[in-house]
Amino acid sequence: MHFDFIDLRLLVAVLETGSITAGGERVGLSLAAASARMRGLEQQAGVALLTRNPRGVQATPAGERLLQHARVLLRPAAG
């Protein structure tokens, strides 16, 4: 599996905002691009990371685990 940092930043933004649209905007992606990246991330993971509903998105248990790892990887290095 290969996750790039854009995908991980997007996942964090989407779950923090509860919206693919708002998460995409936060990282500078259109809704179409953000949605495609999230689908690709889920395909690579082989599991649903988000529960989509009319009011937005929420993390699945797998999404919560990946979110925790993403936050660690994206944390600035202490130096």
C-alpha positions as CSV (number, residue, x, y, z in Angstrom):
1,M,0.0,0.0,0.0
2,H,1.2,3.5,-0.8
3,F,-0.4,6.6,0.8
4,D,1.1,9.9,-0.1
5,F,1.1,12.9,2.2
6,I,-1.5,14.7,0.2
7,D,-3.9,11.8,0.8
8,L,-3.1,11.7,4.5
9,R,-3.6,15.5,4.9
10,L,-6.8,15.2,3.0
11,L,-8.1,12.4,5.2
12,V,-7.3,14.5,8.3
13,A,-9.0,17.6,6.9
14,V,-12.1,15.6,5.8
15,L,-12.5,14.0,9.2
16,E,-11.8,17.2,11.1
17,T,-14.4,19.1,9.0
18,G,-16.8,16.3,8.5
19,S,-17.0,17.1,4.9
20,I,-15.2,16.1,1.7
21,T,-15.9,19.5,0.2
22,A,-14.6,21.5,3.2
23,G,-11.6,19.1,3.7
24,G,-10.7,19.4,0.0
25,E,-10.9,23.2,0.3
26,R,-8.6,23.1,3.3
27,V,-5.9,21.3,1.3
28,G,-6.5,23.1,-1.9
29,L,-8.4,20.5,-3.9
30,S,-11.7,20.7,-5.7
31,L,-14.6,18.5,-4.6
32,A,-14.1,16.2,-7.6
33,A,-10.4,15.8,-6.9
34,A,-10.9,15.3,-3.1
35,S,-13.6,12.8,-3.7
36,A,-11.5,10.8,-6.2
37,R,-8.5,10.8,-3.8
38,M,-10.7,9.6,-0.9
39,R,-12.1,6.8,-3.1
40,G,-8.6,5.9,-4.2
41,L,-7.4,5.8,-0.6
42,E,-10.2,3.5,0.3
43,Q,-9.5,1.2,-2.6
44,Q,-5.8,1.0,-1.6
45,A,-6.8,0.3,2.0
46,G,-9.3,-2.3,0.8
47,V,-11.8,-1.0,3.4
48,A,-14.2,1.8,3.8
49,L,-12.6,4.7,5.7
50,L,-15.7,7.0,5.7
51,T,-19.4,6.6,6.3
52,R,-21.1,9.0,3.9
53,N,-24.5,10.5,4.7
54,P,-26.5,13.6,3.7
55,R,-25.0,15.6,6.5
56,G,-21.4,14.8,5.8
57,V,-18.9,12.1,6.6
58,Q,-17.7,10.2,9.7
59,A,-14.8,7.9,10.1
60,T,-15.3,4.1,10.2
61,P,-13.3,2.2,12.7
62,A,-10.6,1.7,10.0
63,G,-10.8,5.4,9.2
64,E,-10.2,6.3,12.9
65,R,-7.1,4.0,13.0
66,L,-5.7,5.5,9.8
67,L,-6.5,9.0,11.1
68,Q,-4.4,8.3,14.2
69,H,-1.4,7.1,12.1
70,A,-1.8,10.0,9.7
71,R,-1.6,12.6,12.5
72,V,1.6,11.0,13.8
73,L,3.2,11.0,10.3
74,L,2.1,14.6,9.6
75,R,3.3,15.9,13.0
76,P,6.2,18.3,12.5
77,A,9.5,16.8,13.6
78,A,10.9,18.3,16.8
79,G,14.2,19.8,16.1
